[in-house]
């Protein structure tokens, strides 16, 4: 029964995504609302939570030169296909971009911050001369929790008689031991989704290594190894490969990724350091796939407690997950895998999330390096002791403490960060 529940988690949380998931979710909401408007749209109103706004302010949109929440919402109305979910902007053209820009420049799109406790909340209202539609996405990047058309409520999660697209279920009672047992025994033919995550995420990482995207963090590190300035070792290769994917994705690459828990960067950061380590260590494809599965599952497990969006960077969770998986490759010992998680969380736990942007590639590189460092220490039976900081003897309690740190500091930290980001945008 636990194996089936764990496999269900993989199927639910590993989703192909094109572009950063927050602006994509805004486009999905506006494209969904457009389905209910038959006449030309005359205005778009977007209300979103602070966490969504900070991740959608300046990140690249796949294949587009322009960025911004207003532009993304307009693009969703003009060219989005809601049936494609997180690939809603697949196939958008230069003509679509030009039409969206014109719509924004006419002052037909407004953006504001939504009040309320929900960290992932997007409300889009479309109006025409004779019609109006409201769509809310909340809790999950594809969860349409509310729809109304011309004042009639069609979908409302809070009313059981109204249909919603929610797939939320209580997270199963699991421990790290259960995840380890699963990856140790699951038949390989049930890991095709994980294999697909490796293929997709590797492709965009290689794209980032080969071409100039964003800050070129991954490409720069990789090029320095070829010049002999940096060593071509496990840590540097993990950093370069992973960061290159983030470089490409944050700059608006049109290549999809396999997201983990609603985050494409997290999807990259849980897979590619492990794949890089597997290559350097020369392990079998089977062991690599089992290790990547462990990394995915640990990240899903921790994010279920941490939350999809937070004031703290989610790649820290990915780093801790990848570290345990790299330890599995180095030394198949559950105690040492737990130590790797302790080491990583004790290292990078304070990294804040100041929105999705080119600089995220540096955070991916940092957490990939920390993952390797923590795994090497753990494989040598070295672990941050429970006398240090928020680290507990029991790794499960350490995770709880880490998540509490995110939850209880998020409101203030997010408010300050968003104020800095929005005011800076106004000065430009």
C-alpha positions in Angstrom: 0.0 0.0 0.0 2.8 2.5 0.9 4.6 1.7 -2.4 1.4 2.6 -4.4 1.0 5.8 -2.4 4.6 6.8 -3.1 4.3 6.1 -6.7 1.2 8.2 -6.8 3.2 11.1 -5.3 5.7 10.8 -8.2 3.0 10.9 -10.8 1.3 13.9 -9.1 4.4 16.0 -8.4 6.6 15.3 -11.4 5.0 17.4 -14.1 6.4 18.7 -17.4 6.6 22.5 -17.4 7.5 25.1 -20.0 8.9 28.2 -18.4 8.9 29.4 -14.7 5.8 28.0 -13.1 4.5 31.2 -11.5 4.2 33.3 -14.6 3.0 30.2 -16.4 0.3 29.7 -13.8 -0.8 33.4 -14.4 -1.0 32.7 -18.1 -3.0 29.5 -17.3 -5.5 31.4 -15.2 -6.0 34.0 -17.9 -6.2 31.4 -20.7 -8.8 29.5 -18.7 -10.8 32.6 -18.1 -10.7 33.4 -21.8 -12.7 30.2 -22.4 -15.7 31.8 -20.8 -15.6 35.1 -22.9 -16.8 34.9 -26.4 -16.4 38.6 -27.3 -13.2 40.6 -27.5 -11.5 41.1 -24.1 -11.4 44.8 -23.1 -9.6 44.5 -19.7 -7.6 42.0 -17.6 -7.2 42.3 -13.8 -4.7 40.2 -12.0 -4.5 39.8 -8.2 -1.8 37.5 -6.9 -0.1 36.7 -3.6 3.2 38.3 -2.9 5.1 35.0 -3.4 3.6 34.7 -6.9 4.3 38.3 -7.8 8.0 38.2 -6.8 8.5 35.1 -8.9 6.8 36.5 -11.9 8.1 40.1 -12.0 11.2 39.7 -14.2 11.8 36.0 -15.1 12.1 35.1 -18.8 9.0 33.9 -20.7 9.7 31.0 -23.1 10.6 32.3 -26.5 9.7 35.9 -25.7 11.7 39.1 -25.4 9.3 40.7 -23.0 8.6 39.9 -19.3 6.2 40.9 -16.6 3.0 39.9 -15.0 0.8 42.1 -17.2 2.5 40.8 -20.4 2.2 37.2 -19.2 -1.5 37.6 -18.4 -2.2 39.2 -21.8 -0.2 36.5 -23.6 -2.3 33.8 -21.9 -5.5 35.5 -23.2 -4.2 35.9 -26.7 -2.4 32.7 -27.3 -2.6 30.3 -24.2 -4.0 26.8 -24.4 -5.3 25.9 -21.0 -5.6 22.2 -21.9 -1.8 22.1 -21.9 -1.6 23.1 -18.2 2.0 24.1 -17.3 2.8 24.1 -21.1 0.1 26.6 -21.7 2.5 28.9 -23.6 3.8 26.2 -25.9 3.9 27.4 -29.5 3.4 31.1 -28.9 4.7 33.3 -31.8 6.2 36.7 -32.4 2.8 37.9 -33.6 1.3 36.8 -30.2 4.0 38.6 -28.4 3.4 41.8 -30.4 -0.4 41.7 -29.7 0.2 41.1 -26.0 2.6 44.1 -25.8 0.0 46.3 -27.6 -2.7 45.2 -25.2 -0.5 46.1 -22.2 0.6 49.5 -23.7 -3.1 50.4 -24.1 -3.4 50.2 -20.3 -5.8 47.3 -20.4 -4.0 45.2 -17.8 -3.9 45.9 -14.0 -1.9 44.0 -11.4 -2.3 44.1 -7.6 -1.3 42.2 -4.6 -4.0 39.9 -3.1 -4.7 39.9 0.6 -4.9 36.6 2.5 -2.8 33.8 3.9 -2.6 31.7 0.7 1.0 31.8 -0.6 0.1 30.5 -4.1 -2.9 32.5 -5.2 -3.8 34.0 -8.6 -7.1 35.6 -9.5 -7.7 36.8 -13.0 -10.8 38.8 -14.0 -11.5 39.3 -17.8 -14.1 41.7 -19.1 -15.5 42.4 -22.5 -18.3 44.9 -23.4 -20.9 42.3 -22.5 -19.2 39.6 -20.4 -17.0 38.9 -17.5 -15.2 35.9 -16.1 -13.2 35.3 -13.0 -10.7 32.4 -12.5 -8.7 31.6 -9.4 -5.8 29.2 -9.2 -4.6 28.5 -5.7 -2.6 26.0 -3.6 -1.2 24.4 -6.7 0.0 25.9 -10.0 -2.7 24.1 -12.0 -5.5 23.9 -9.4 -8.4 26.0 -10.7 -10.3 26.5 -7.4 -12.9 29.0 -8.5 -14.6 30.0 -11.8 -17.5 32.5 -12.3 -19.0 33.7 -15.6 -21.3 36.7 -15.7 -21.9 36.4 -12.0 -22.7 32.7 -12.0 -20.4 30.5 -10.0 -19.3 27.5 -12.0 -16.5 26.1 -9.8 -15.9 26.6 -6.2 -13.6 24.4 -4.1 -15.4 25.6 -0.9 -18.7 24.3 -2.2 -18.8 20.5 -2.6 -21.6 20.7 -5.2 -19.4 22.8 -7.5 -16.8 21.0 -9.6 -13.1 22.0 -9.2 -9.9 20.7 -10.7 -8.4 20.2 -7.3 -6.3 17.0 -6.9 -5.3 17.7 -3.3 -5.2 14.7 -1.0 -3.9 14.4 2.5 -0.1 13.7 2.3 0.4 10.1 3.2 2.0 9.3 6.5 5.6 8.5 5.4 9.1 8.5 6.8 12.4 8.7 5.1 12.8 4.9 5.7 9.7 4.3 3.6 11.1 6.3 0.7 14.4 4.4 0.9 12.6 1.1 1.0 10.6 2.1 -2.1 13.7 3.0 -4.2 15.5 -0.1 -3.1 12.7 -2.4 -4.2 10.6 -0.7 -6.9 10.8 -2.5 -10.3 12.7 -0.4 -12.8 9.8 -0.4 -15.3 7.9 1.7 -12.8 10.5 4.5 -13.0 9.8 5.6 -16.6 8.7 9.0 -15.3 11.9 9.4 -13.4 13.9 8.4 -16.5 11.9 11.0 -18.4 12.9 13.6 -15.8 16.5 12.8 -16.4 16.2 13.1 -20.2 14.3 16.4 -20.2 16.4 18.1 -17.5 19.6 16.9 -19.0 18.6 18.2 -22.4 18.1 21.8 -21.1 21.3 21.6 -19.0 23.3 20.7 -22.1 21.6 23.5 -23.9 22.8 25.9 -21.2 26.3 24.5 -21.4 26.4 25.0 -25.2 24.8 28.4 -25.5 24.8 31.8 -23.8 21.8 32.2 -21.5 21.3 34.6 -18.6 24.3 34.9 -16.4 26.0 31.9 -18.0 26.8 30.5 -14.6 26.9 26.8 -15.7 28.7 27.5 -19.0 31.3 29.7 -17.2 32.1 27.0 -14.6 32.2 24.3 -17.3 34.5 26.4 -19.6 36.8 27.1 -16.7 37.3 23.4 -16.2 38.4 23.0 -19.8 40.9 25.8 -19.3 42.3 24.1 -16.2 41.3 27.0 -13.9 38.8 24.8 -12.1 39.1 21.0 -11.5 36.9 18.8 -13.5 35.7 17.0 -10.4 32.4 15.8 -9.1 31.5 19.0 -7.3 32.3 21.4 -10.2 30.6 19.2 -12.8 27.5 19.0 -10.6 27.4 22.8 -10.2 28.0 23.5 -13.9 25.5 21.0 -15.2 22.7 22.0 -12.9 23.3 25.7 -13.1 23.3 25.6 -16.9 19.8 24.3 -16.9 18.6 27.1 -14.6 20.5 29.6 -16.8 18.5 28.5 -19.8 15.2 28.2 -18.1 15.3 31.6 -16.3 16.3 33.3 -19.6 13.2 32.0 -21.4 14.4 28.8 -23.2 11.6 27.1 -25.1 12.8 23.7 -23.8 10.5 22.0 -21.2 11.7 20.6 -17.9 10.3 18.1 -15.4 9.3 20.1 -12.5 9.2 18.8 -8.9 6.5 20.0 -6.5 5.6 22.9 -8.9 9.2 24.1 -9.4 11.2 23.6 -12.6 14.4 24.8 -10.9 13.8 22.3 -8.1 13.2 19.6 -10.7 16.6 20.4 -12.2 18.4 20.7 -8.8 17.1 17.3 -7.6 18.0 15.5 -10.7 21.2 16.8 -12.3 23.7 16.9 -9.3 22.8 13.2 -8.9 23.2 12.4 -12.6 26.5 14.3 -12.6 27.7 12.3 -9.6 26.6 9.0 -11.1 28.6 9.8 -14.2 31.7 10.7 -12.3 31.4 7.6 -10.1 30.7 5.3 -13.1 27.6 3.6 -11.5 25.0 1.7 -13.5 22.0 3.3 -15.0 19.8 1.4 -12.6 21.6 2.7 -9.5 21.5 6.3 -11.0 17.7 6.0 -11.6 17.1 4.7 -8.1 19.2 7.6 -6.7 17.3 10.2 -8.7 14.0 8.7 -7.6 15.2 9.0 -4.0 16.1 12.7 -4.6 12.7 13.4 -6.2 10.8 11.7 -3.3 12.8 13.4 -0.6 12.1 16.8 -2.1 8.4 16.0 -2.5 8.4 14.8 1.1 10.1 17.9 2.5 8.2 20.4 0.3 4.9 18.9 1.6 6.0 20.4 5.0 7.9 23.4 3.7 5.2 24.6 1.3 5.3 25.2 -2.5 6.3 28.9 -2.1 8.2 30.4 0.8 10.5 33.3 1.8 13.3 30.7 1.8 14.7 29.3 -1.4 13.2 26.0 -2.4 16.5 24.9 -4.0 17.8 24.4 -0.4 15.3 21.5 -0.2 16.5 20.2 -3.5 20.1 20.3 -2.3 19.4 18.3 0.8 17.5 15.7 -1.3 20.3 15.5 -3.9 22.9 15.1 -1.1 21.1 12.1 0.3 20.9 10.6 -3.2 24.6 11.2 -3.9 25.4 9.6 -0.6 23.4 6.6 -1.8 25.7 6.4 -4.8 28.8 6.7 -2.6 27.7 4.5 0.2 24.3 2.7 0.3 23.7 3.4 4.0 20.5 5.0 5.3 22.1 6.5 8.4 24.6 8.3 6.2 21.9 9.5 3.9 20.1 11.1 6.8 23.4 12.7 7.9 23.8 14.2 4.4 20.3 15.8 4.8 21.4 17.2 8.2 24.6 18.6 6.8 22.9 20.3 3.9 20.1 21.9 5.9 22.6 23.0 8.5 24.6 24.7 5.7 22.2 26.5 3.3 19.0 26.9 5.3 19.1 30.7 5.5 19.0 31.3 1.7 16.1 33.7 0.9 13.9 33.6 -2.2 13.9 37.0 -3.8 12.0 35.9 -6.9 12.6 34.0 -10.0 15.4 35.5 -12.1 18.8 34.9 -13.8 20.5 34.8 -10.4 18.6 31.7 -9.5 21.3 29.7 -11.4 23.9 30.8 -8.8 21.7 29.5 -6.0 21.3 26.2 -7.9 25.1 26.0 -8.2 25.6 26.8 -4.5 23.1 24.2 -3.4 24.6 21.6 -5.8 28.0 22.2 -4.4 26.6 22.0 -0.8 24.9 18.7 -1.8 28.2 17.1 -2.9 30.1 18.5 0.1 27.5 17.2 2.6 27.4 13.8 0.9 31.2 13.4 1.1 31.2 14.3 4.8 28.3 12.0 5.5 29.9 9.1 3.6 32.9 9.5 5.9 30.5 9.3 8.9 30.6 13.1 9.6 27.4 14.9 10.6 26.6 18.2 12.1 25.9 17.3 15.8 22.6 18.0 17.4 24.2 20.5 19.7 24.5 22.9 16.7 21.8 25.4 15.9 18.4 23.9 14.9 19.9 20.5 14.0 18.3 17.6 16.0 19.4 14.1 16.6 16.4 12.9 14.6 16.6 14.1 10.9 12.8 14.2 10.8 12.8 16.7 13.6 15.5 18.7 11.8 13.3 18.9 8.8 10.4 20.1 11.0 12.6 22.8 12.4 13.8 23.9 9.0 10.2 24.1 7.8 9.1 26.0 10.9 11.9 28.5 10.1 10.4 29.0 6.7 6.8 29.2 7.9 7.2 31.5 10.9 9.6 34.0 9.2 7.9 34.1 5.8 5.4 36.8 6.3 7.8 39.4 7.4 10.7 38.4 5.1 8.4 38.2 2.1 6.9 41.6 2.8 10.3 43.3 3.1 11.7 41.5 0.0 8.6 42.4 -2.1 8.8 46.0 -1.0 12.4 46.2 -2.1 11.7 44.5 -5.5 8.7 46.5 -6.4 10.2 49.9 -5.4 13.3 49.1 -7.3 11.2 48.2 -10.4 9.5 51.6 -10.1 12.8 53.4 -10.1 14.1 51.8 -13.3 
